């Protein structure tokens, strides 16, 4: 059993910053890529950023230069630092992780989501 729990969402004014965190817990043997996705009302879920175990990073064009993804392997945690937030960043943000469990299965997991609202 593996769980991903996000935190750090909230309401922020345009130009502001937020830091999202996602902690993975449970029967974890190793974690490969971890990432963040978002889904705005009426839109499909989209990739925001991903970080591999390398680590290497990748960002959606819409967030490049404003968002920074990082991970703490000792804490099984991935972060998303979001700066210069815009109203169009408003969405539910989901954590995603590619995990090998202690029973040696490899699965993709999702968190429950955290709301980010950018509004004045």
Backbone bond lengths (Angstrom), bond angles and torsions (degrees), N, CA, C in turn:
res aa  C-N    CA-C-N  psi(-1)  N-CA   C-N-CA  omega(-1)  CA-C   N-CA-C  phi
1 X - - - 1.457 - - 1.527 109.07 -
2 X 1.326 115.40 125.66 1.461 121.78 -179.97 1.519 108.58 -126.25
3 X 1.318 115.72 140.69 1.456 120.92 176.87 1.521 109.95 -129.44
4 X 1.336 115.19 144.19 1.448 122.60 171.13 1.523 107.41 -116.64
5 X 1.328 116.33 127.43 1.461 120.49 -178.65 1.521 108.98 -125.11
6 X 1.343 115.17 118.98 1.458 120.86 179.35 1.520 110.39 -93.16
7 X 1.326 114.84 157.18 1.466 121.64 173.24 1.521 108.16 -155.40
8 X 1.332 114.83 165.25 1.466 119.67 174.13 1.517 115.48 106.50
9 X 1.313 117.74 -5.13 1.455 119.14 178.15 1.516 111.71 -71.54
10 X 1.334 115.39 173.15 1.460 119.14 178.10 1.507 111.47 160.87
11 X 1.325 114.28 -166.07 1.460 122.59 179.99 1.529 108.74 -102.33
12 X 1.329 116.19 130.17 1.458 120.90 -179.37 1.524 109.02 -141.91
13 X 1.305 116.30 149.72 1.459 120.54 178.00 1.523 110.87 -77.26
14 X 1.321 117.39 155.40 1.474 119.71 175.03 1.525 110.85 -54.34
15 X 1.331 114.97 137.79 1.455 120.29 -176.35 1.512 113.96 89.97
16 X 1.319 116.80 -10.51 1.457 120.89 -178.74 1.512 113.32 -82.23
17 X 1.335 114.53 -175.11 1.464 121.24 -176.60 1.522 110.92 -132.21
18 X 1.317 114.73 151.96 1.454 123.00 171.45 1.523 108.27 -143.36
19 X 1.328 115.32 153.83 1.458 120.37 175.10 1.519 108.65 -124.88
20 X 1.316 116.17 117.35 1.452 121.58 177.03 1.531 109.84 -92.67
21 X 1.327 114.93 145.99 1.460 121.32 175.91 1.515 109.08 -128.90
22 X 1.322 115.80 150.07 1.460 121.33 176.97 1.524 107.96 -142.29
23 X 1.328 115.10 120.45 1.460 120.76 -179.37 1.525 109.43 -108.12
24 X 1.315 115.62 129.36 1.463 121.41 175.21 1.523 108.74 -98.38
25 X 1.327 116.00 135.31 1.459 120.02 -179.49 1.516 110.08 -142.71
26 X 1.340 115.18 162.24 1.454 119.98 178.19 1.516 111.73 115.73
27 X 1.314 115.37 -148.55 1.473 121.89 -173.14 1.532 111.16 -83.12
28 X 1.324 115.02 68.26 1.463 121.49 -175.12 1.514 110.91 -99.79
29 X 1.332 116.13 127.50 1.458 121.22 172.17 1.523 109.86 -95.36
30 X 1.322 115.78 -47.81 1.464 120.39 176.25 1.521 109.54 -157.16
31 X 1.329 114.82 155.60 1.461 120.93 179.54 1.516 109.06 -117.92
32 X 1.285 117.35 127.74 1.457 122.43 177.12 1.524 108.12 -89.74
33 X 1.307 118.88 -118.47 1.465 120.59 -179.49 1.529 111.41 -73.64
34 X 1.328 114.53 146.47 1.456 121.88 171.67 1.520 106.94 -128.85
35 X 1.314 115.96 147.75 1.454 116.83 -176.55 1.504 113.18 -157.87
36 X 1.317 113.62 175.41 1.466 122.71 177.98 1.526 109.46 -125.46
37 X 1.307 114.35 135.28 1.455 122.87 173.76 1.517 107.63 -122.94
38 X 1.318 116.63 163.79 1.454 119.84 175.64 1.519 110.16 -143.11
39 X 1.335 114.06 154.41 1.458 120.21 178.81 1.518 108.83 -139.35
40 X 1.306 115.19 116.21 1.462 121.34 176.21 1.523 108.96 -90.26
41 X 1.336 117.74 157.91 1.468 120.37 -179.59 1.527 111.54 -56.04
42 X 1.329 115.39 130.29 1.449 120.86 177.89 1.514 114.88 76.91
43 X 1.326 117.38 5.53 1.459 120.36 -178.49 1.525 110.43 -122.19
44 X 1.321 115.24 162.39 1.452 120.24 177.52 1.527 110.52 -77.52
45 X 1.325 114.89 155.35 1.454 119.77 174.89 1.529 109.00 -66.17
46 X 1.332 115.69 137.14 1.454 120.09 -177.86 1.521 111.26 -131.13
47 X 1.319 115.14 151.53 1.456 120.43 176.45 1.518 110.30 -72.28
48 X 1.333 115.38 132.96 1.458 121.24 174.60 1.531 109.69 -99.48
49 X 1.337 115.22 -52.88 1.453 119.40 -177.44 1.516 109.59 -162.64
50 X 1.328 116.15 152.56 1.449 121.69 178.02 1.526 108.87 -140.20
51 X 1.335 115.44 146.73 1.459 121.63 176.22 1.523 107.81 -131.50
52 X 1.315 116.35 129.84 1.458 120.19 -179.21 1.524 109.84 -88.74
53 X 1.302 115.89 -179.60 1.464 120.70 178.17 1.524 110.98 -77.68
54 X 1.355 117.55 -4.74 1.458 123.62 -175.35 1.504 116.36 -59.22
55 X 1.331 123.32 -52.24 1.466 122.69 -3.51 1.528 112.29 -96.07
56 X 1.288 115.92 142.34 1.448 121.27 167.66 1.515 107.22 -123.25
57 X 1.312 116.46 155.84 1.462 120.93 -174.79 1.519 111.38 -125.66
58 X 1.325 114.10 156.21 1.453 120.38 176.68 1.521 107.38 -144.36
59 X 1.328 116.62 145.31 1.451 121.50 -177.31 1.526 110.78 -133.23
60 X 1.316 115.30 148.97 1.459 119.91 168.82 1.522 108.04 -66.74
61 X 1.320 116.53 146.23 1.468 120.22 -179.01 1.526 111.46 -56.60
62 X 1.318 116.84 -33.83 1.464 121.08 -175.14 1.528 113.38 -68.72
63 X 1.336 117.49 -16.38 1.468 119.81 -177.48 1.526 113.06 -117.58
64 X 1.320 117.66 -3.89 1.467 120.73 -178.94 1.531 110.55 -58.35
65 X 1.332 114.69 134.29 1.452 120.09 -179.36 1.517 114.28 85.24
66 X 1.325 117.38 -11.49 1.473 120.74 179.74 1.532 112.13 -115.15
67 X 1.317 116.81 -34.95 1.467 121.82 -177.62 1.523 109.69 -108.21
68 X 1.329 116.03 147.17 1.455 122.08 176.41 1.522 109.68 -133.79
69 X 1.323 115.88 125.67 1.462 120.80 177.85 1.535 108.61 -100.49
70 X 1.321 115.62 144.17 1.459 120.71 176.99 1.537 107.76 -151.05
71 X 1.337 115.50 166.75 1.461 119.17 179.12 1.515 110.23 -144.46
72 X 1.329 114.28 151.00 1.461 122.38 174.93 1.523 105.77 -118.68
73 X 1.312 116.61 101.70 1.459 120.08 -174.82 1.527 112.21 -65.34
74 X 1.307 117.00 -31.87 1.469 120.38 179.74 1.525 111.37 -65.69
75 X 1.311 115.96 -26.76 1.471 120.92 -178.57 1.526 112.15 -106.16
76 X 1.336 117.53 3.25 1.478 121.06 -177.02 1.519 111.14 51.23
77 X 1.312 116.34 43.70 1.458 122.17 -172.37 1.523 110.81 -126.67
78 X 1.324 114.92 140.44 1.464 121.58 173.12 1.526 107.65 -120.43
79 X 1.314 115.47 143.47 1.467 122.07 -178.72 1.529 109.77 -121.13
80 X 1.316 114.47 155.45 1.460 120.51 171.29 1.524 107.25 -135.58
81 X 1.321 115.77 107.78 1.468 121.10 175.43 1.515 107.65 -87.79
82 X 1.319 115.91 120.31 1.452 121.50 -176.41 1.514 109.03 -115.39
83 X 1.311 116.99 116.15 1.462 123.58 179.63 1.521 110.18 -116.02
84 X 1.307 115.52 164.02 1.477 121.59 178.06 1.526 110.87 48.94
85 X 1.303 115.70 48.43 1.462 120.70 -175.80 1.521 111.77 -65.12
86 X 1.325 114.40 145.18 1.457 122.44 -179.22 1.527 109.39 -120.28
87 X 1.321 118.10 157.03 1.470 119.49 177.11 1.527 112.48 -54.90
88 X 1.303 117.95 -33.13 1.468 120.63 -179.80 1.528 113.42 -71.66
89 X 1.321 117.55 -6.40 1.467 121.08 173.46 1.535 111.45 -82.92
90 X 1.311 116.58 -6.75 1.461 120.59 179.54 1.523 110.82 -62.08
91 X 1.318 115.84 124.86 1.467 121.31 -176.89 1.524 109.04 -178.43
92 X 1.318 115.09 170.90 1.458 120.39 166.19 1.531 106.64 -88.23
93 X 1.311 115.57 127.45 1.466 121.68 -178.38 1.525 109.20 -102.16
94 X 1.323 114.91 129.36 1.466 121.91 -177.13 1.522 110.39 -116.15
95 X 1.306 114.79 136.81 1.448 121.83 173.21 1.532 109.08 -87.94
96 X 1.323 115.77 144.46 1.461 121.49 179.46 1.522 108.84 -137.41
97 X 1.325 116.74 142.04 1.467 119.41 179.74 1.520 110.77 -146.47
98 X 1.312 113.96 143.48 1.465 122.92 177.00 1.532 106.59 -102.84
99 X 1.332 116.47 110.05 1.459 121.09 -166.53 1.524 111.54 -126.58
100 X 1.328 114.59 137.22 1.463 119.68 168.67 1.522 107.09 -97.74
101 X 1.314 116.24 125.29 1.453 120.79 -176.37 1.532 110.66 -85.59
102 X 1.317 115.37 172.83 1.463 120.62 179.97 1.526 112.27 -68.43
103 X 1.317 117.17 -15.53 1.466 120.78 174.68 1.523 110.94 -92.46
104 X 1.350 115.55 7.84 1.462 124.35 174.18 1.523 114.19 74.77
105 X 1.316 117.21 9.32 1.455 118.06 169.66 1.514 109.87 -78.62
106 X 1.334 116.89 154.95 1.458 121.24 179.41 1.517 107.35 -122.42
107 X 1.338 115.56 122.32 1.462 120.69 -172.61 1.527 110.51 -137.35
108 X 1.320 113.73 161.73 1.456 121.59 175.75 1.521 108.57 -106.29
109 X 1.326 116.05 128.32 1.456 121.19 -175.85 1.521 111.35 -119.78
110 X 1.340 114.54 152.52 1.467 122.21 177.36 1.519 110.34 -124.31
111 X 1.329 115.09 146.51 1.445 120.19 169.80 1.524 110.33 -83.58
112 X 1.332 115.41 179.30 1.463 120.44 -175.81 1.523 112.30 -84.97
113 X 1.326 117.17 -12.65 1.453 121.30 178.54 1.513 113.26 97.64
114 X 1.327 115.27 148.54 1.460 121.36 175.09 1.529 108.38 -136.10
115 X 1.331 115.58 134.64 1.461 120.77 -174.80 1.528 110.50 -80.32
116 X 1.319 115.69 131.75 1.459 122.50 171.31 1.527 107.55 -119.54
117 X 1.317 116.30 122.57 1.456 121.73 179.51 1.518 108.73 -123.36
118 X 1.330 115.21 124.05 1.469 121.16 179.09 1.523 107.41 -112.23
119 X 1.319 115.27 109.82 1.458 119.83 -174.82 1.522 109.79 -158.01
120 X 1.322 114.75 148.55 1.459 119.44 175.37 1.525 110.12 -94.05
